[in-house]
Amino acid sequence: MPKIADIQETPNPNAVKFILKEPVSYGTSHSFKSPETAEDDQLAKAIFDIGDVVSVFYMDKMITVEKTDEADWDEILPMLAVPIRAAEAVGAKNGNGNDNSAGQAVGGAIAAALSDDPKVREIEALLDERIRPYLASDGGWLEIVGLEDNTLKIRYEGACGSCPSSLTGTLMAIENMIKDEIDPEIEVIAV
């Protein structure tokens, strides 16, 4: 049963990040964009059931909740705390945390290990080292969707999923870093 250590604002005014004292997953990210996608996930479903929730993202000791524009944080935060405090850890500590359950994204070291493309492994390593820690500190995450014909498709998760700065400045910074350090021909797009 995770206890909430802190609640932090994110650069996205409609998203907050709950920092937990105990993990709700082990090295895997879980992202839900609607109540329908969360039907098979007890934690995400309970958070959506509060109402006024647009998305739920969780990983390790972090849960990011995005609310509707109309909802007021003063009203919704106490209600969100109830299912978060009642949550149980998801998955087992099996070394890689990869069980590919519904709504779960596989990224970082897991995706790199699963990829046959050495360029994708290089990009994953760069993202793990230089980008993902900063996104996570703001309640977000980033997954590689694929690399085809020098076009890298990425998906922002959590607070970054609808944040205007992630879709402009951060995307450009990621592309510039990849061009400078891995391949000058790669174009990065968010999907």
C-alpha positions as CSV (number, residue, x, y, z in Angstrom):
1,M,0.0,0.0,0.0
2,P,2.0,3.0,-1.2
3,K,2.0,6.1,0.9
4,I,2.3,9.5,-0.8
5,A,5.6,11.2,0.0
6,D,4.9,14.4,-2.0
7,I,2.7,15.9,-4.6
8,Q,4.5,18.1,-7.2
9,E,3.3,20.5,-9.9
10,T,4.6,19.8,-13.4
11,P,5.2,22.2,-16.3
12,N,1.8,21.1,-17.5
13,P,-0.8,23.0,-15.4
14,N,-3.3,20.1,-15.9
15,A,-0.9,17.4,-14.5
16,V,0.5,16.7,-11.1
17,K,3.0,14.1,-10.0
18,F,2.6,12.0,-6.9
19,I,5.8,10.8,-5.4
20,L,5.4,7.5,-3.5
21,K,7.3,5.9,-0.7
22,E,6.7,2.5,-2.2
23,P,6.7,1.4,-5.9
24,V,3.6,0.7,-7.9
25,S,5.6,-0.9,-10.7
26,Y,9.1,-2.2,-11.1
27,G,11.0,-0.6,-14.0
28,T,7.9,-0.6,-16.4
29,S,5.8,2.4,-17.4
30,H,2.0,2.2,-17.6
31,S,0.1,4.8,-19.6
32,F,-3.6,5.2,-20.0
33,K,-5.3,7.9,-22.2
34,S,-8.9,7.0,-21.4
35,P,-11.0,5.1,-18.9
36,E,-11.6,2.4,-21.6
37,T,-7.8,1.7,-21.8
38,A,-7.6,1.3,-18.0
39,E,-10.4,-1.3,-17.6
40,D,-7.9,-4.1,-16.9
41,D,-5.7,-2.0,-14.6
42,Q,-7.0,-1.7,-11.0
43,L,-5.0,1.4,-10.1
44,A,-5.6,3.4,-13.3
45,K,-9.3,2.4,-13.3
46,A,-9.7,3.6,-9.7
47,I,-8.1,7.0,-10.6
48,F,-10.3,7.4,-13.7
49,D,-13.4,6.6,-11.6
50,I,-12.8,9.8,-9.6
51,G,-13.9,11.7,-12.7
52,D,-12.3,14.7,-14.5
53,V,-9.2,12.6,-15.2
54,V,-7.8,12.8,-18.8
55,S,-4.8,10.4,-18.4
56,V,-2.9,8.3,-15.9
57,F,0.8,7.4,-16.1
58,Y,2.7,5.5,-13.5
59,M,6.2,4.0,-13.1
60,D,8.1,2.8,-10.1
61,K,7.4,5.4,-7.3
62,M,5.7,8.0,-9.5
63,I,2.1,8.5,-10.6
64,T,1.2,11.4,-12.9
65,V,-2.5,12.3,-13.3
66,E,-3.8,14.8,-15.9
67,K,-7.1,16.4,-15.2
68,T,-9.6,18.2,-17.4
69,D,-9.3,22.0,-17.9
70,E,-12.5,22.5,-15.9
71,A,-11.5,20.5,-12.8
72,D,-10.0,22.3,-9.8
73,W,-6.9,20.7,-8.2
74,D,-8.2,21.7,-4.7
75,E,-11.3,19.6,-5.2
76,I,-9.8,16.6,-7.1
77,L,-6.5,16.1,-5.2
78,P,-8.0,14.7,-2.0
79,M,-10.2,12.3,-4.0
80,L,-7.1,11.1,-6.1
81,A,-5.2,10.4,-2.9
82,V,-7.6,7.6,-1.9
83,P,-7.0,5.1,-4.7
84,I,-3.3,6.0,-4.8
85,R,-2.8,5.2,-1.1
86,A,-4.8,1.9,-1.6
87,A,-2.7,0.8,-4.6
88,E,-0.7,-2.4,-4.6
89,A,2.5,-2.9,-6.5
90,V,2.0,-4.1,-10.1
91,G,4.0,-6.9,-11.6
92,A,6.8,-8.8,-9.9
93,K,10.4,-8.0,-9.3
94,N,11.8,-10.3,-11.9
95,G,14.9,-8.5,-13.0
96,N,13.5,-6.7,-16.0
97,G,9.9,-5.9,-14.9
98,N,8.7,-6.7,-18.4
99,D,5.3,-8.5,-18.5
100,N,3.8,-6.5,-21.4
101,S,0.4,-6.1,-19.7
102,A,-2.2,-3.9,-21.3
103,G,-1.5,-0.2,-21.3
104,Q,2.1,-0.8,-20.5
105,A,4.9,0.7,-22.5
106,V,8.2,-1.0,-22.9
107,G,11.1,1.5,-23.1
108,G,14.6,2.3,-22.0
109,A,16.9,-0.6,-21.4
110,I,14.1,-3.1,-22.0
111,A,13.3,-1.8,-25.5
112,A,16.9,-1.5,-26.4
113,A,17.6,-5.1,-25.4
114,L,14.6,-6.2,-27.5
115,S,15.6,-4.1,-30.6
116,D,17.7,-5.6,-33.3
117,D,18.7,-2.2,-34.6
118,P,22.0,-1.0,-33.1
119,K,21.0,2.6,-33.9
120,V,17.8,2.2,-31.8
121,R,19.9,0.8,-28.9
122,E,22.2,3.9,-29.2
123,I,19.3,6.2,-29.1
124,E,17.7,4.4,-26.2
125,A,21.0,4.7,-24.2
126,L,21.2,8.5,-25.0
127,L,17.5,9.0,-23.9
128,D,18.1,7.0,-20.7
129,E,21.1,9.0,-19.8
130,R,20.3,12.5,-20.9
131,I,16.5,12.9,-21.5
132,R,14.3,10.5,-19.5
133,P,15.6,11.5,-16.0
134,Y,14.5,15.1,-16.7
135,L,11.2,14.1,-18.1
136,A,10.5,11.9,-15.1
137,S,11.4,14.7,-12.7
138,D,8.5,16.6,-14.4
139,G,6.1,13.7,-14.2
140,G,6.6,12.5,-17.7
141,W,8.3,9.9,-19.9
142,L,9.2,9.2,-23.4
143,E,9.0,5.9,-25.4
144,I,10.4,5.1,-28.9
145,V,7.6,3.9,-31.1
146,G,9.9,3.1,-34.0
147,L,12.6,4.1,-36.4
148,E,11.9,3.9,-40.1
149,D,13.7,5.5,-43.0
150,N,15.6,7.9,-40.7
151,T,12.4,9.0,-39.0
152,L,12.3,8.3,-35.3
153,K,8.8,8.2,-33.9
154,I,8.5,8.9,-30.1
155,R,5.5,9.1,-27.8
156,Y,5.4,11.4,-24.7
157,E,3.7,9.9,-21.7
158,G,2.4,11.3,-18.4
159,A,2.6,15.1,-17.9
160,C,4.6,15.4,-21.1
161,G,1.8,13.9,-23.2
162,S,-0.1,17.1,-23.6
163,C,2.4,19.7,-22.5
164,P,3.1,22.3,-25.2
165,S,6.8,22.6,-24.3
166,S,7.3,18.8,-24.9
167,L,5.8,19.1,-28.4
168,T,8.1,22.0,-29.4
169,G,11.3,22.8,-27.5
170,T,11.9,19.4,-26.0
171,L,11.3,17.6,-29.3
172,M,13.7,19.9,-31.1
173,A,16.4,19.4,-28.4
174,I,16.0,15.6,-28.6
175,E,16.3,15.8,-32.4
176,N,19.4,18.0,-32.2
177,M,21.1,15.8,-29.7
178,I,20.5,12.7,-31.8
179,K,21.7,14.4,-34.9
180,D,24.8,15.6,-33.2
181,E,25.7,12.4,-31.4
182,I,24.2,9.5,-33.4
183,D,23.1,10.3,-37.0
184,P,22.7,13.7,-38.7
185,E,20.0,12.3,-41.0
186,I,17.5,11.3,-38.3
187,E,14.3,13.3,-38.0
188,V,12.3,13.0,-34.7
189,I,8.5,13.3,-34.7
190,A,6.0,12.9,-31.8
191,V,3.1,10.6,-32.4
